[in-house]
């Protein structure tokens, strides 16, 4: 009896857990909710289109042709930075494969020793010393890893992100290690563009009113009113945001750390990542190396939908290098695993056969009412790991008290 | 993609995996602990292992070095709105290729003859260096490589 193996190749992004959406065959990676991002795009493109249509012809003739040229360059730069921020991988950390997860569990159990029955095991925290400062690394129950320093779990995207800053709905993506500088350049260039358009709108209205009168000017260029309104409101928020991020960069802090007050100075806690020199901090954040994505989105993996099985079939290509929940069950025979791989239309979250603990956790969980601007939230009780639950672990209570 | 599958396929099966963790003592730069794991004591000499990890650490330090070249690359890229990265490789990517070649070479020369396979850390999110330990069973089970599920169920 021989097996007819029809291997189907899929890109790895199709099997990635987490709540991201992928476009262009894995080249583009965004959050699920993209509505506000489209609004951002519409506002920027729309306002600039009005500027080029109404103000630029007049200003190019009466002032200088470099005005629209510079506006166009600035507009293109803003758009490039926005798209780069929105479409790139912010620094997502892939979830631990089953062997790594069990290895970590074994280490934790070895470190805890024998916990007497009835007592909660100690919280899952690892202490590391960074530049003479003790930093606590927390365990992520969803990703089954101890988060590296400065990493945090975004509950909107359901991923751990390295050097997590915040989740920005305006760009439709998390802001983390890999795209923070593009985000900062986006806010900076958008501030400049807004100020530029606002200023030249005023100049245009003044110049034209001298010849034609104020009301006639507004009648001839109705777009001006709209542009001034948009620019006025954008100015306050974007310029403020740019200033805030400039402050953070000079101190080498993330928004997440700032909000949590991690390095606020109480208890003699100081930021161990800061070089104590503003210029050095700025250079590191803005001119540092361009980190590669550790999430292999476009790699190929084989799914083997097996139609007939031979007795000794040891599936040449199971759902390997994937964090499918089917792989986390070590006791399943390989053939059953292949069938599970075939029948899954979407990448599932990491979930195992529900135990009574898991059901209890899901009933009592209220952690996922995240607001739009959700900052670093623990992925505590919703996704339960196979070997431990946050409900039975004191760390959850410690985390919730933060 | 993994030549080590060919080296170990016919007579070996996966026995265990060891994970070398990151060393965060100097901050968030990529560096791995050089502590010698107990599981490898009977398999490989301590000095060989430490040399491998130290060389990898040096590669990563070179990739993440913040100095003249990284500033130049950053500023040049910024002026082109980072479009230049569509054409040229970043320094980090070049070093990653060197690392991949180094790991393959180490696997072929040193680790595979001892029944060990090192997985490139980039395939594990730069969190761990995964070392798979193979037992020579001498039977027909096929090695599923270092990135698949545990070998005990593969037979």
Interface residues (C-beta under 8 A of the other chain):
Chain A: X76 X77 X80 X81 X84 X93 X94 X96 X97 X98 X99 X100 X103 X104 X128 X129 X130 X131 X135 X137 X145 X148 X149 X150 X163 X182 X185 X272 X273 X283 X284 X286 X287 X288 X289 X290 X291 X292 X294 X295 X296 X314 X316 X318 X320 X321 X327 X330 X331 X332 X333 X334 X337
Chain B: X17 X18 X19 X22 X24 X25 X26 X27 X28 X63 X64 X65 X66 X70 X71 X73 X74 X75 X77 X78 X81 X82 X83 X85 X90 X91 X92 X93 X96 X122 X123 X124 X125 X126 X127 X128 X130 X141 X142 X144 X145 X147 X148 X149 X150 X152 X153 X154 X155
